[in-house]
Amino acid sequence: MSTDTTISTTAAPAPSSSPRGWAIALVGVVLLAVGCFLSWSYVADILGDLSIDGYPGSLQILVLILVVVALLLLLAHRGPLRRLGHWLDTTAALRVLGLGAVAIMVLTVAVIALSSGGLINVQPGGWLSLVGAGLLAGGAWLMPVTETRDILRARVPGWLEILVIVAIMAAALFGAAFALNQNDGSIFSLFLILAGTIAVALARAHAFTWVGVIAQRHRRVLTLGAFAVAFLFPFTQNGSDANMSIATQVLIFAATALGLNIVVGLAGLLDLGYIAFLGAGAYVGATLSTSAFATIGWKPPFIIVVLLGALVSATLGLIIGTPTLRVSGDYLAIVTLAFGEIFRLSVNNLDGSNGPDLTNGPNGIPAIPDLEIGAFNFGDTHQVLGITLGRFANYYFLLLVVAAVIITIFTRLNNSRIGRGWVAIREDEKAAEAMGVNVFGLKIFAFASGAFLAGMAGTIKAHQDVSVTPDQYVFLESAFLLAAIVLGGMGTVAGVLVGATVLKLLPEKLRFVADYRLLIFGLLLVLMMRFRPEGIVPSQRRTLEFHEEDEGLAERIEAVHLEEEATT
């Protein structure tokens, strides 16, 4: 097949015939860059320090990153990188970057004015960058839309593909480290806008389509790079226990959501009481710990505790699943919601007065000591290459291992005959049953396996949180777990990780709008359902379900893979 296959056609003239928009956008990029090296604010303690000429602050450096991306796209549209522009929709990407730059600069000027007492305290550099952003947006909208070749057929050397993957992983590490190190909610919000702008721009340019292909081609490199980034993350936090505490909470939340993803994302069963399985594992870990308030005298090794917590949760999954999975839809959701509340009320009453003394009732089990595996105490501080790794960093590495195990189990199940059976049940239960799929058995297994994974995470959560109480496992936590899957992308590993990170990180960094957190959360879900119902990182199947214009994407990807195999 010819490599000149196009994915969009238009009667618009070639870029060389109408350079006006390109020139205006280029001038805007130059002004935006020059403004970043000038003072934006008369007051030094607003948005970091933006008051020094020739010394860009952190926010200005972020804008310079946007400038570099815009400049590369401009040179790809009309310049020495023109060959790259044959594959990328540079006009669409530049329009997104222009609008994002305008939004960032308008918000920056507004924050400076509101915090310092008026627009008079906005320095010339801020106004110059605002004008540059406006010119970039205006010029991009004047640029013509051009034909692009099918980017799936772009060929570059293998080492360059691996280099692109490494660069993406490095950008992810830098972004995560920068985001967690920001204590100013305004800077964090502007960083999110900038990161989202660049991501949407690259998606509009079809760059992520090509990245998806090379990621499949170099899957081992991508997996190794992802875990390398996760492993190196604690070394970027300068020993901050606060940041590592957030990171460990994200990992626990993500590990639990991956278990729920089996039930909801693969099997299509709506579970609104899933937090009970995490709580069951946590209570097993707490009651078998060496806490003075623990109610069971047996103190087995921690690996035994993990297995017992997972098995207890899986047993609860079987108990709730066996009589209730013959119902579906809204009825199943109501039953699982009731199960979550029954669990919370039960552990709230097992205090020796209303039942056996197992959980100490509403007081819970406090003073849970840190884990000790061999001679390694997770509560101790360690020095590695001169970098301090505190208590939460130790639990982070342990949770990273657990997350790797859970991801492996999820991936193997998803790619197996069992996973295909779950997907068949999700798509059409009656048709799956007619084709010989053991619908009831696979539903039970989905509930039990998802609960097993949540129980594993719960046993570690008990030690990391130091205490376990019934009010930690309320319905709202189940709703957030479900939202992480819907927001990130049902049925995918990367989507759940992204969704869990967003829902755990944003509330911590946006405390200045804590009173409106649920309002913002609801608005975010409404916008996602309207503009990207398949999630941030969707599976290919769900992408094709929601976007009819991409109906040929699967065939094009398959054709590329067949050509590669034939060439090999």
Secondary structure, 3 states (H helix, E strand, C coil): CCCCCEEECCCCCCHHHCCHHHHHHHHHHHHHHHHHCCCCECCCCCCCCCCCCCCCCHHHHHHHHHHHHHHHHHHHHCCCCHHHHCCCCHHHHHHHHHHHHHHHHHHHHHHHHHHHCCHHHECHHHHHHHHHHHHHHHHHHHCCCCCEECHHHCCCCHHHHHHHHHHHHHHHHHHHHHHHCCCCHHHHHHHHHHHHHHHHHHHHCCHHHHHHHHHHHCHHHHHHHHHHHHHHHHHHCCCCHHHHHHHHHHHHHHHHHHHHHHHHHHCCCCCCCCHHHHHHHHHHHHHCCCCCCCCCCCCCCHHHHHHHHHHHHHHHHHHHHHHHCCCCCHHHHHHHHHHHHHHHHHHHHCECCCCCECCCHHHCECCCCCCEECCEECCCCEEECCEEECHHHHHHHHHHHHHHHHHHHHHHHHCCHHHHHHHHHHHCHHHHHHCCCCHHHHHHHHHHHHHHHHHHHHHHHHHHHCCECHHHCCHHHHHHHHHHHHHHCCCCHHHHHHHHHHHHHHHHHCHHHHHHHHHHHHHHHHHHHHHCCCCCCCCHHHHHHHCHHHCCHHHHHHHHHHHHHHHC
